[in-house]
């Protein structure tokens, strides 16, 4: 396998630059949501305080909430704010897409070249990059997906807010304590939209990046033999991504299809030097081995990644790394790999498990 340490370094550097973009998206979205909440929360609190002051023993009823014009106005302001936030989030995320897909396509040439011998590299292969029309199509598809993902954000968050308000009326006699508790619970519903927007931003931006890399790689099928799933080996990496690290996939397969917010990368792999007609000894493969990495971690780190129950099953030999990833289908979205559940005990007292990764 001609993957070298330089190949891995370049692939990781490309992923690092991409994560800088998604991290900035996250900072911008968090700031926008915080500013919006500051703008609407004051009127909401005053409306609830007004209701609490008028209520007997400070207890607000659902009927009083439904009759309150002031609360209705505050909720209307929140609804408009959430709609604006969803629209602005879409504009903010989409703005990065052209640069993201161009960077992904351009970077593939250096990653591929790192796997070929220096002698004769110039005439062995002439890189064929993705054309502008292909990259524009990726941006368009991603833009449509982002708009579709963000569209229900406002209504879902409003539903949570209304439920939290209803839940909050049952307890508490002090008007200010009642108002403070209800506003705090409502803020959680308001920020539920932020959580979804952050997931959409990172997931769709990374998927657009991977799609551009795939298009560029497919243009060079004469040299490439497929792509390798490259996970980030750290205590933040989920068991599923660790299990998928290093797996090889055909060029025409999309991916890596990790879970929402996943950070895995698609690393192109050239054909063997022998298959390319190069009469030289290939260097030893340098793809990081997730199994070796995990085994080198102390028990505390291993338990943090797996969780106590999975860790205990792994230690007993009942939950090998090859079983940690399971393909998961979600209506309206692509399939993804998530951490598999613990195996169920078989009839003979041992645990049965199935490796559900793609071959």
C-alpha positions as CSV (number, residue, x, y, z in Angstrom):
1,X,0.0,0.0,0.0
2,X,1.6,3.3,-1.1
3,X,0.1,5.5,1.5
4,X,2.9,7.4,3.2
5,X,3.3,9.5,6.3
6,X,3.2,12.6,4.0
7,X,-0.1,11.4,2.6
8,X,-1.6,11.2,6.1
9,X,-0.1,14.5,7.1
10,X,-1.6,16.3,4.0
11,X,-5.0,14.6,4.5
12,X,-5.0,15.7,8.2
13,X,-3.9,19.2,7.3
14,X,-6.8,19.5,4.8
15,X,-9.3,18.3,7.5
16,X,-7.8,20.8,9.9
17,X,-8.3,23.7,7.6
18,X,-11.9,22.6,7.0
19,X,-12.6,22.4,10.7
20,X,-11.4,26.0,11.1
21,X,-14.2,27.0,8.7
22,X,-16.9,25.0,10.5
23,X,-15.6,26.3,13.9
24,X,-16.0,29.8,12.7
25,X,-19.5,29.0,11.5
26,X,-20.3,27.7,14.9
27,X,-19.0,30.9,16.6
28,X,-21.0,33.1,14.3
29,X,-24.2,31.0,14.8
30,X,-23.8,31.0,18.6
31,X,-23.3,34.8,18.6
32,X,-26.4,35.3,16.5
33,X,-28.6,33.1,18.7
34,X,-27.3,34.8,21.9
35,X,-28.0,38.3,20.5
36,X,-31.5,37.2,19.4
37,X,-32.3,35.7,22.8
38,X,-31.2,38.9,24.5
39,X,-33.6,40.9,22.3
40,X,-36.7,38.7,23.0
41,X,-36.2,37.4,26.5
42,X,-36.9,40.6,28.3
43,X,-40.4,41.0,26.8
44,X,-41.1,37.3,27.6
45,X,-40.0,37.7,31.2
46,X,-42.1,40.9,31.7
47,X,-45.1,39.1,30.2
48,X,-44.8,36.1,32.6
49,X,-44.2,38.5,35.5
50,X,-47.4,40.3,34.6
51,X,-49.3,37.0,34.6
52,X,-47.8,35.9,37.8
53,X,-48.6,39.2,39.6
54,X,-52.2,38.9,38.5
55,X,-52.6,35.2,39.4
56,X,-53.8,34.0,42.7
57,X,-50.9,32.9,44.9
58,X,-48.6,33.6,42.0
59,X,-49.8,30.4,40.2
60,X,-50.3,30.9,36.5
61,X,-52.9,28.8,34.7
62,X,-52.9,27.7,31.1
63,X,-56.1,29.6,30.5
64,X,-54.5,32.8,31.7
65,X,-51.5,32.2,29.4
66,X,-53.9,31.7,26.4
67,X,-55.7,35.0,27.1
68,X,-52.6,37.1,27.6
69,X,-52.1,39.5,24.7
70,X,-48.7,40.5,26.2
71,X,-47.5,36.9,26.2
72,X,-48.9,36.4,22.7
73,X,-46.9,39.4,21.5
74,X,-43.7,38.1,23.2
75,X,-44.2,34.6,21.6
76,X,-44.8,36.3,18.2
77,X,-41.5,38.2,18.5
78,X,-39.7,34.9,19.4
79,X,-41.3,33.2,16.3
80,X,-40.1,36.0,14.0
81,X,-36.7,35.9,15.6
82,X,-36.4,32.1,15.0
83,X,-37.4,32.5,11.4
84,X,-34.8,35.2,10.8
85,X,-32.2,33.1,12.5
86,X,-32.9,30.1,10.3
87,X,-32.7,32.3,7.2
88,X,-29.5,33.9,8.3
89,X,-28.0,30.5,9.3
90,X,-28.6,29.3,5.7
91,X,-27.0,32.3,4.2
92,X,-24.0,32.0,6.6
93,X,-23.4,28.3,5.9
94,X,-23.9,28.5,2.1
95,X,-21.4,31.4,1.9
96,X,-18.5,29.0,2.7
97,X,-19.5,26.3,0.2
98,X,-17.8,27.5,-3.0
99,X,-14.4,27.9,-1.2
100,X,-14.8,24.6,0.6
101,X,-15.5,22.5,-2.5
102,X,-12.7,24.3,-4.5
103,X,-10.2,23.6,-1.7
104,X,-11.1,19.9,-1.5
105,X,-10.8,19.4,-5.2
106,X,-7.4,21.2,-5.4
107,X,-5.9,19.4,-2.5
108,X,-6.4,15.9,-4.0
109,X,-3.5,16.3,-6.4
110,X,-0.9,16.8,-3.7
111,X,-2.3,13.9,-1.6
112,X,-2.1,11.6,-4.6
113,X,1.4,12.7,-5.6
114,X,2.6,11.9,-2.1
115,X,2.0,8.2,-2.8
116,X,4.0,8.1,-6.0
117,X,7.8,7.9,-6.3
118,X,9.6,11.2,-7.0
119,X,11.5,9.7,-9.9
120,X,9.4,10.1,-13.0
121,X,6.4,11.5,-11.1
122,X,6.0,14.3,-13.5
123,X,5.3,12.1,-16.6
124,X,3.7,9.2,-14.7
125,X,0.5,11.0,-14.2
126,X,-1.1,14.3,-15.3
127,X,-3.7,15.4,-12.7
128,X,-7.2,15.9,-14.0
129,X,-9.1,18.1,-11.6
130,X,-12.9,18.5,-11.2
131,X,-14.3,21.1,-13.6
132,X,-16.2,24.1,-12.4
133,X,-19.6,22.8,-13.5
134,X,-19.2,19.7,-11.4
135,X,-18.2,21.8,-8.3
136,X,-21.1,24.3,-8.9
137,X,-23.5,21.3,-9.0
138,X,-22.2,20.2,-5.6
139,X,-22.7,23.7,-4.2
140,X,-26.2,23.8,-5.5
141,X,-27.2,20.4,-4.1
142,X,-25.7,21.3,-0.7
143,X,-27.5,24.6,-0.7
144,X,-30.8,22.9,-1.4
145,X,-30.2,20.3,1.4
146,X,-29.2,23.0,3.9
147,X,-32.4,25.0,3.1
148,X,-34.5,21.8,3.5
149,X,-32.8,21.0,6.8
150,X,-33.2,24.5,8.2
151,X,-36.8,25.0,7.1
152,X,-38.6,23.2,10.0
153,X,-36.2,24.7,12.6
154,X,-38.4,27.6,13.6
155,X,-41.6,25.7,14.0
156,X,-40.0,22.9,16.0
157,X,-38.3,25.3,18.4
158,X,-41.6,27.2,18.8
159,X,-43.3,23.9,19.7
160,X,-40.7,23.2,22.4
161,X,-41.1,26.7,23.8
162,X,-44.8,26.4,24.1
163,X,-44.5,23.0,25.8
164,X,-41.9,24.4,28.3
165,X,-44.2,27.3,29.2
166,X,-47.1,24.9,29.9
167,X,-44.9,22.7,32.0
168,X,-43.6,25.7,34.0
169,X,-47.0,26.9,35.2
170,X,-47.6,24.1,37.7
171,X,-45.1,24.9,40.5
172,X,-43.9,27.8,42.5
173,X,-45.7,30.6,44.4
174,X,-43.1,33.4,44.1
175,X,-43.9,35.4,41.0
176,X,-40.3,36.3,40.2
177,X,-39.1,32.7,40.8
178,X,-41.9,31.4,38.6
179,X,-41.0,33.9,35.8
180,X,-37.3,33.1,36.1
181,X,-37.8,29.4,35.9
182,X,-40.2,29.6,32.9
183,X,-37.8,32.0,31.0
184,X,-34.9,29.6,31.7
185,X,-36.9,26.6,30.4
186,X,-38.0,28.6,27.4
187,X,-34.4,29.6,26.6
188,X,-33.6,25.9,26.3
189,X,-36.2,25.5,23.7
190,X,-35.0,28.6,21.8
191,X,-31.5,27.2,21.8
192,X,-32.7,23.9,20.6
193,X,-32.8,25.6,17.2
194,X,-29.2,26.6,17.6
195,X,-28.2,23.0,18.3
196,X,-29.8,21.8,15.1
197,X,-28.3,24.7,13.1
198,X,-24.8,23.8,14.4
199,X,-25.2,20.2,13.4
200,X,-26.5,21.2,9.9
201,X,-23.6,23.6,9.4
202,X,-20.8,21.1,10.2
203,X,-22.4,18.1,8.7
204,X,-23.5,19.6,5.4
205,X,-20.2,21.6,5.0
206,X,-18.1,18.5,5.5
207,X,-20.3,16.5,3.1
208,X,-19.9,19.1,0.4
209,X,-16.1,18.9,1.0
210,X,-16.2,15.1,0.6
211,X,-18.4,15.3,-2.5
212,X,-15.8,17.6,-4.1
213,X,-13.0,15.3,-3.2
214,X,-14.9,12.3,-4.7
215,X,-15.4,14.1,-8.0
216,X,-11.8,15.0,-8.2
217,X,-10.7,11.5,-7.4
218,X,-13.0,9.9,-9.9
219,X,-11.3,12.0,-12.6
220,X,-8.2,10.0,-11.9
221,X,-9.4,6.4,-11.7
222,X,-6.4,5.4,-13.9
223,X,-4.1,5.9,-10.9
224,X,-6.4,5.6,-7.9
225,X,-7.6,2.3,-6.5
226,X,-10.1,3.7,-4.0
227,X,-10.2,5.8,-0.8
228,X,-9.5,5.1,2.8
229,X,-11.6,6.2,5.8
230,X,-9.4,8.4,8.0
231,X,-10.7,9.1,11.5
232,X,-9.3,11.6,14.0
233,X,-7.7,9.4,16.7
234,X,-8.5,11.2,19.9
235,X,-10.5,10.9,23.1
236,X,-13.3,12.8,21.3
237,X,-13.6,10.1,18.6
238,X,-16.6,7.8,18.8
239,X,-16.2,4.0,18.7
240,X,-17.9,3.8,15.3
241,X,-15.4,6.1,13.7
242,X,-12.5,4.3,15.3
243,X,-13.8,1.0,13.9
244,X,-14.2,2.5,10.4
245,X,-10.7,4.1,10.4
246,X,-8.5,2.5,7.7
247,X,-11.3,0.7,5.9
248,X,-11.0,0.9,2.1
249,X,-13.8,1.8,-0.3
250,X,-14.2,2.0,-4.1
251,X,-13.8,5.4,-5.7
252,X,-17.5,5.6,-6.7
253,X,-18.7,5.2,-3.2
254,X,-19.7,8.4,-1.4
255,X,-18.4,9.1,2.1
256,X,-17.1,8.8,4.6
257,X,-20.6,8.6,5.9
258,X,-20.0,9.2,9.6
259,X,-22.6,10.4,12.1
260,X,-23.8,14.1,12.2
261,X,-21.0,16.4,13.3
262,X,-18.5,13.7,12.3
263,X,-14.9,14.8,11.5
264,X,-13.7,11.9,9.4
265,X,-11.9,12.4,6.1
266,X,-11.8,10.7,2.7
267,X,-8.1,9.9,1.8
268,X,-7.4,8.8,-1.8
269,X,-5.3,5.7,-2.3
270,X,-3.3,5.0,-5.4
271,X,-3.1,1.6,-7.0
272,X,0.0,-0.4,-6.1
273,X,3.2,0.7,-7.8
274,X,3.4,-2.7,-9.5
275,X,-0.1,-2.2,-11.0
276,X,1.1,1.3,-12.2
277,X,4.1,-0.3,-13.9
278,X,6.6,1.1,-11.4
279,X,9.5,-1.3,-10.8
280,X,10.4,0.0,-7.3
281,X,9.8,-1.3,-3.7
282,X,6.8,0.4,-2.1
283,X,7.3,2.0,1.3
284,X,5.6,0.5,4.3
285,X,2.0,1.7,4.7
286,X,1.5,4.6,7.1
287,X,-2.2,4.6,7.6
288,X,-2.8,5.1,11.4
289,X,-4.1,1.9,13.0
290,X,-7.0,2.6,15.3
291,X,-6.7,-0.7,17.1
292,X,-3.1,-0.1,18.0
293,X,-3.9,3.5,19.1
294,X,-6.8,2.4,21.2
295,X,-4.8,-0.4,22.9
296,X,-2.1,2.2,23.8
297,X,-4.6,4.3,25.7
298,X,-5.0,4.0,29.5
299,X,-8.1,2.4,30.9
300,X,-9.6,5.8,31.8
301,X,-9.4,7.0,28.2
302,X,-10.7,3.7,26.8
303,X,-13.7,3.9,29.2
304,X,-14.4,7.5,28.2
305,X,-14.6,6.5,24.6
306,X,-16.6,3.4,25.0
307,X,-18.6,4.1,28.1
308,X,-18.6,1.7,31.1
309,X,-20.8,-1.1,29.7
310,X,-19.2,-1.3,26.3
311,X,-15.7,-1.1,27.9
312,X,-16.5,-4.0,30.2
313,X,-17.8,-6.0,27.2
314,X,-14.7,-5.1,25.2
315,X,-12.4,-6.2,28.1
316,X,-14.3,-9.6,28.2
317,X,-13.7,-10.0,24.5
318,X,-17.4,-9.8,23.7
319,X,-17.3,-6.5,21.9
320,X,-14.3,-6.3,19.5
321,X,-13.6,-3.1,17.6
322,X,-14.8,-4.7,14.3
323,X,-18.3,-4.7,15.8
324,X,-18.3,-1.1,17.0
325,X,-19.8,0.5,13.8
326,X,-23.4,-0.1,12.6
327,X,-25.0,1.4,9.5
328,X,-28.0,3.6,10.4
329,X,-30.8,4.9,8.1
330,X,-32.6,8.2,8.7
331,X,-35.5,9.2,6.6
332,X,-34.7,12.3,4.5
333,X,-31.0,12.1,5.1
334,X,-28.1,9.9,4.0
335,X,-27.2,6.7,5.8
336,X,-24.5,7.0,8.4
337,X,-22.4,4.9,10.7
338,X,-23.2,5.1,14.4
339,X,-21.9,3.2,17.4
340,X,-23.5,-0.2,17.6
341,X,-25.4,-1.5,20.6
342,X,-23.9,-4.1,22.9
343,X,-24.3,-7.6,21.6
344,X,-27.1,-9.7,23.1
345,X,-26.1,-12.9,24.8
346,X,-26.6,-16.0,22.6
347,X,-28.4,-19.1,23.8
348,X,-25.1,-20.9,24.8
349,X,-24.2,-18.1,27.3
350,X,-21.8,-16.3,25.1
351,X,-22.4,-13.0,23.3
352,X,-23.3,-12.9,19.6
353,X,-22.2,-9.9,17.6
354,X,-22.2,-9.0,13.9
355,X,-19.8,-6.7,12.0
356,X,-22.1,-4.4,10.1
357,X,-19.5,-2.3,8.4
358,X,-19.3,-2.0,4.6
359,X,-16.9,-4.4,2.9
